[in-house]
Amino acid sequence: MSYMAQRVQHYGTTIFTEMTNLANEYGAVNLGQGFPNFAAPEFVKEAARAAISADINQYPPAIGRSRLRHALAAKYARHYNMELDPASQIVAMHGATECLFATIQSLVDPGDEVIIFEPYFDTYVPCVEFAGGTPVYYTLEAPKWEIEPDKLAALFSDKTKLILINTPHNPTGKLFSRAELQMIADLCQQYDVIAISDEVYEHIVFDEAQHIPIATLPGMADRTVTISSIGKSFSVTGWKVGWAIGSAEICTAIFRSHQWITFAGAAPLEEASAAALEWADETGYYAQLQAMYQRKRDTLLSALNEANLPVITPAGTYFAMVDISELGFANDRDFCTYLTKEIGVTPIPPSFFYTTPNAGTDLARFAFCKTDEALAEAADRLQKLGSSSC
C-alpha cells in the first residue's frame, strides 16, 4: 500500500535539484538554479540584525508587519503611481511562492481554467492542479517570444478564471510589452478573468527597458493580483518575504488561504524588508542593481557567443536562453548533461518548463546571478566548447 496521496504521486524531484547534484559531482560551475551566490547589501543584512536585536521576534500580524505594508504602498506609489490601502490591499506572505499558492487556492474552483504561458516557472502548474483547476497553455515561441492575439484569444472561454503572467519572464527573459499587456487586459475584461502577475524580477531589466505592471492599465486595478518579493531585488532569496497586492475583496480571499498555510511570515525579516525598501529609493539602489546585472548579462552573453552558442538576448531577469538546435544533441537534457560532465558548466534544460511534448528541447537556460569570478571561470571553460565540434 502506498501512503502517498494521489495528488502528489506524479511529482518527481525538481530539475534544479537534479542538475545541482550533477554539478556538484563533476565540480562544474553551476549556472543552473537562479539564486545569487554573492552577498546581499550590507545595509540589508544589518537591518535584519537590528530587527532581531530589537526583539521583533514574535508573530507579526498575519497580513504582514505594518511598516512593511506601508513601505510597499509607498514604493508602488513612487514607481508605478498605484494607490494602495496598506490595511486592505497588501498581504505579506512567506515568499512569492506562497503568494502564488494562496492566491490560486483562494480564487480557483474545481473545473476552472487557468491560462499559463509556457515555458513557465515550475510552481505554477502544481498550484493550479492542487486547487482542482485545469491549466490551459499558450506556448511562447523562440526567439522573439511574441504573443499572437488570435491564438491567445482562442484560449479564453466562460470557464477561464485566471491568467498567469510572469514579467519579466523566467526562463525566457521576455519583458511583456505594453501592447501585449493591453491585449491581455482587454480579454480579461471581456471574459471577466483575473490576472495574476508574477513580477519578482521587476527591477532587473536591461537596455533602458521599462517594466509595466498590468495592474496599472485601465480597468485592471481591481482584477489583478500583483505578486513580488524581496528575494531577487536584494539578493536574499532565503528570506522568503513576498507580497500579494489586489483589491480589498481579492486580498480578503487570499488571506483566508494564507492563514491556514503559514499564518504569518518571519517578523524580523519583514521588518528588515521594510527598511530595505525605504533605503533602496533613498540611495538609488535599483539603478545600481540594474547596472550590475546588465554587466553580468553582457559578460555571460559574450562568453556564450564565443562558445558558438547563439544567445536569445534577455530583456529582463537574470537568465539567458541559447539555441542548441544546430549542435547535434538529441535534446536539451543531453546537452546540459554533456556540458556539465565534459565542459564543467551547468545550465538547466528548459523542456521541464513546458507541458507541450518536445517543446524547449532545442534550448538551454543559463543564470548569470553569480559572482564575477564564477562567470569568468565559466567563460574560460566554455572556450573549450567553442573550439570543439561537440
N, C-alpha and C positions, 0 to 999 in steps of 0.2 A: 504494500500500500504506500502510495506517495502522499506525504503530508503537505506538499506544496500546493497552494491554491492555483486553480487553472488560470487565473488572470495573470500570473507571473511565470508560468511554466515555459512560455516561448521566448522569454527574455534571457539572453546569454550575457557573458562578460562583455563589457564595452570594448570597442576597438581601441580606445585610448589606453586602457589597461594592457591590452594585448601588445600593442606596439611599444609602450613604455617598457614592458618586461623584456621585449626583444632588444630594445636599445640598450638596456642595462646589461643584458647578456653579452652583447657584442661591443660594448664600450662606444656606442655611437653618440654623436651629437644629436640630442633629442629636439627636433623641430616639429614634433607632433602635437602634444597636448598644449592647449592655449593658456598657459599661465606664465607670468613674468618670473624669471629666475634671478631677478635683481631686487634690491631693497626698495621698500616704499619710502616716500619722502620723510625726512626726519621729523618734520612738524607733525605729520600724521601719526607716526609711532609715539611721539611724545604726548599727543592728545589722548591716546589710549592709556598710556601710563598714568597721566594726570587724572583721568576719569576713574581708574581703579584706586588710585591713592585718595581720591575724594570720596571713596566709599559708594560710588554709583555701581553697586554690585548686586542689587536685588531685582526682582521682576520689574521691568518697565511697564508702562501701560500697554495693553495688548495691541493697540494700534500704532505703537511706537512712541518714543520719548518726545515730549512737546518741542524741545529745542530742535530735534531732527526734523519734525514735520514743518516747523516754521522756517527752518533753513531751506527745506525743499521748496516750500511755497515761494520764498524769496528768489531762489535760483531759477525756477520756471518762469517767474515774472520777468526777471532780468534777461534771460536768454531767449525765451520764446513768447513773451507777452501773454502768458497764460495766467489767469486769475483763479487761484485755488483757495478754498477754505481749509486751513490746516486741521481743523477739528473733524471734518466730514468727508474730505475728498482725497485723503492720503492715508494709506495703510502701509506701515513699515513691517517687513517680514524677514524671514531667515534666508536672505538672498533672492535673486531674481528667479531661481528655480522654484522656490516655494511660492513666489508670487504667481508664476505661471500655473503651477499645480492648483493652488487655492482658487485662482480666478476661473479656471476651466471647470473645476468641480462645482463651483458656485453658479455657473451660467449654463452649463450643458446638461441636458436631459438625455436619457437613452433614446437613440434614434435620431438625435440632432446631427446635422452635418457640419463639419468644420473644415474650411479650406486652408490648406497648408502649401506653401511654396517649397518645392524640393529642388536642390538639396536643402535639408532642414537641420537645425540643431536637434540633437538626438532625443532630448527630453519631450519634444512636442507631441509625438505620436503616442507614447505611453500615457501622457496626461489626458489626451482625448479618449483613449481606449478605457482607462480607468473610470472615466465618467460615463461610459456607455455610449459615447458619441462615435460617429463614423467619419474618419479622415477622408477628405477629397483632395486630390493632389493636382497642383499646377507645376509642371516641370520647366524650370528655367534652363535655357539652352546657352551653353558657352559659344563664343567668348563674350557676347555682349550682355547676356542675362536679361534681355528686354522682355517686357510683358505685352502680349498681343491682346488688344481689347476684346475681340470676339471670342478668343479662346478662354479668357478669364470669365467673361460674362456667361458663357455656356455652363460654368460650374455653379452658378448661383441658382437657387430654387427656393420654394417655400419651406424646404427642410433646412436651409442654411441658417445656422445660429451665429457662427463666428467666422471670422477670417483672421489668420495669424500672420502678422507681418514682422519681419526682422530687418531693421535698417539702422545703421549699416549691417550688412548681411553676412553672417557666418554660415557656410565656409567660403562664399564666393568673393567677398569684398565689395559686393554691389552696394551702391547707395541709391535708394529709391528716389526717382526724380519727382518733382512737383507734379508733372503731368500724370505719372503713374499713380501717385497718391491720390490725385483728384479723380482718376478713373475708379480707383477702389472706393473712394468716398461716395461717389455717385451711385455705385452699385450697392453699397451698404445702405444708403438712404432709400434706394428703390425697393430693396428686399427686406428692409428692417433688420439689418445684420449689425452685430457689434464687432468692432475691430480691436484685436489685442495686438499692441505694437511693442515688440521687444527692442529696446533702444539702449542696451548696455554698452554699446560702442559709440555712443552719441558724440563723444569728444575726441574720437580717433578717426579723423577724416583728413584727406590729403588734397594737395594741389588747389587750395582755396575753395574746395567744395563746401557746400552748406548742408548740414543735417536739418531736415524738416520733420517735426512731429506731425503725424496725420491728425492728431487732436486739434491742431491749430487751423485746420481747413474748415470752411463754413459748413455748419450742420454736424460736425463730428465731435464737438466737445463732450456731448452727453452720450455718445455711443462709441467712445474709445476708452480702452484701458491702456494707459501708458506704463510700461514697466522698465525700470532701470535699476542700477545698483552702484555701490561704491567700488566694487572689486576691480573692474577693468580700468577705470579712470585714475585710481590711486594705487594700483599695483598691490592690492590687499585682497586677492580672491578668496583667501581663507577666512576673512572676516564674516562673509555671508550676511551682509547687510543690504537689503534691497527694498524696493517700494513699488506699490501699485497706485496709480492715480486715475481717478474717474469721477463720475457724478456721485452725489451722495447716495443715491439709490443703489448704484452698482457697487460702491465701496461697502455698503452695508451687507450686500450679498457676499462679497469676497471675505469680509470679516467673519461671517458665520462659518465658513470653512476653516479659515486661519485659526480660529480659537480652538479647534479640535485637532489641528495638525501640530503646531508648535506652541500655540497660545501667545508667545512673545519671543522676541529676539534677545540678544546679549546686550544688557543695559550699558556697560562701559563702551562697547564698540558702537552702539547707536549714538552715544554722546560724542565720541571721538569723530564719528562720521559727520555729525553736525558741524563740529569745529573745522573739519577738513573742507566741507562745502563753503563755509564762510571764508576760510583762509584762501581758497582757490581763486575766488574773484578779487580778493584784495591784492593778490600778488601776481595776477596774470598767469596763473599756473596752467590753465588749459591750453594757452598758446604755446607754452614751453613743452607740454605733453605732445601736442601735435607735431612740433618741430622735431622732437626726439624720435617719435615713431616714423615720421617721414624719412628721416635719415636712416633709421634701421631698415625701413622698407626698401629704400633705394639701394642700400648695401646688399640685401638679400637678392633683390631683383637683378642686380649686376652679376652676382655670383651665379645665379640660375641661368641667365642668358649666356654667360661664358661657358657654362657646362652643357650648352645646347639643349636646354630645357625651356621651350617657349613659354613665356610668362603671360598670364592674363592679369594686367595691372589692376590692383585693387584700389578702389576709391575710398575705402574705409576699412575698419577692423585692424587686427594685426596678423592677418593671414593672406597668403598668396597662393593661387592655383596655377599649376602648369599643365600644359598639354603633352601627354605622353603617347599620343596615338601613333606617332611615327617611329617609336623606339623598339618595336618588335616584341613587347611583352604581352602575355595573354590577357592581363587585366591589371588594375591598379594595385591590388594586393600583392601580386607577384613583383611588381616594380618596387613597391615600398619595402618589401622583404629583401629584395636584391640590394637596394640602396643602403639598407641598414647593415646587412651582413658584409657586403663587398666594398662599399664606399665609406661606411661609417657615419651616415647621416640618416636620420629617421623622419620621414613625413607621415601623413595619415592618408590612407586610401579612402576617398570620399564616396565611393559607391555605397558605403554603410549609411550615408545620409540621404539615400533615395529608397523609395519603395518600388518604383518602376524597374523591371528587370533589365539588367545590363547598363543602366544609366550610371554615368560617372566613372565607368571603368577605364576611360581614357584620360583621367585627370589624377593629380596628386596635390595635396594641400600641405604647405609649409607655414610654420608660425615664425614670426620674427620678433616676438616679445621676449627676446633673450639678450644677454649681455653682449657688448661689442666683441668680447673675447670669444664667446661661443659662436657668434656669427662669422667672425674671422676664421675660426677653426673649421667651421662648416664650409666656408668658401674655399679654403685650401684643399679640403677633402674632395669637394665637388669638381675640382680641376681634373682629378683622375677620371671622372665620368666624361668630362668634356673632351678628353684625349682618347677615349675608348669608343668602341662600337657597341657596347653593352653585350 
